[in-house]
Amino acid sequence: MSLPRQINSIDPNQNHLLAALTPTERERIVPHLQLVAMPLGSVLYESGARLSHVYFPTNCIVSLLHTLKDGGSAELSLVGSEGLIGIALFMGGETTLSRAIVQSAGYAYRLSSKRIKEEFHHNGDLQLLLLRYTQVLITQMAQTAVCNRYHTIDQQLCRWLLLYLDRLPCNKLTMTQQLIANTLGVRREGVTEAASRLQKLGIVL
C-alpha cells in the first residue's frame, strides 16, 4: 500500500524526542525509522499483547486506555508529538496493561523493539531522554488519576480539551461526545451537560 504524497512533508524532527537526538544517535536510528499512517480509531496494541514497535507520533494523537472486562474504559494518558508509545519495551517488559488507540489521525515513525532496546542499552543520551520522558508520562497518569477522582465532569472535560489542544496544530477538535465519554469514563449525558455549560461560558464553540 502506497502512502499519500503529503507524507513528503512529514519529518522525523516533528517528533520532539527524535528532534533531540545527537548527530551520532541520529545516524544510527533514522535509517531504521518507518513512516506509518495512523488512521482515526486504529489500535496500535491491545492490553496484554506483545509489543513489536515503539511509535513516535509526528502529527497524530494516541490515547492510552485501561479497559475493563465489561467493556468500560478510562484514559490513562495522551501521547502526541512530544513523546512515544511503547515505553514497556525499554523499561524491561514486552507487554502493557493499556490499550493504545489513535484519537486524532496523522502519521508516526515506528522503530522495531529490537532496535529501541539496542539503542537504550547504549547507556547514552537517548537512554536519559527516554527515562525523562517516562517520568513525564507517569506524572501525567498521576494527575489524570487525581483529576478523575476529585474533579467535576466540567473540570475533567476542560483538562482533557487542553491536553488535546496542546498536541494539535490548530484549535479545532473533531470528536463525538460518546467518544469523549468513553475516554473520560463517564456517562455521555454528563459530557453533553458539561459541554453545554462550557459553551454558555464561551469556552468552547
C-alpha positions, 0 to 999 in steps of 0.5 A: 500500500502506497502512502499519500504524497503529503507524507513528503512533508512529514519529518522525523524532527516533528517528533520532539524526542527524535528532534533531540537526538545527537548527530551520532544517535541520529545516524544510527536510528533514522535509517531504521525509522518507518513512516506509518499512517495512523488512521482515526480509531486504529489500535496500535496494541491491545492490553496484554499483547506483545509489543513489536514497535515503539511509535513516535507520533509526528502529527497524530494523537494516541490515547492510552486506555485501561479497559475493563472486562465489561467493556468500560474504559478510562484514559490513562494518558495522551501521547502526541508529538512530544513523546512515544508509545511503547515505553514497556519495551525499554523499561524491561517488559514486552507487554502493557496493561493499556490499550493504545488507540489513535484519537486524532489521525496523522502519521508516526515513525515506528522503530522495531523493539529490537532496535529501541532496546539496542539503542537504550542499552547504549547507556547514552543520551537517548537512554536519559531522554527516554527515562525523562520522558517516562517520568513525564508520562507517569506524572501525567497518569498521576494527575489524570488519576487525581483529576478523575477522582476529585474533579467535576465532569466540567473540570475533567472535560476542560483538562482533557480539551487542553491536553488535546489542544496542546498536541494539535496544530490548530484549535479545532477538535473533531470528536463525538461526545460518546467518544469523549465519554468513553475516554473520560469514563463517564456517562455521555449525558454528563459530557453533553451537560458539561459541554453545554455549560462550557459553551454558555461560558464561551469556552468552547464553540 
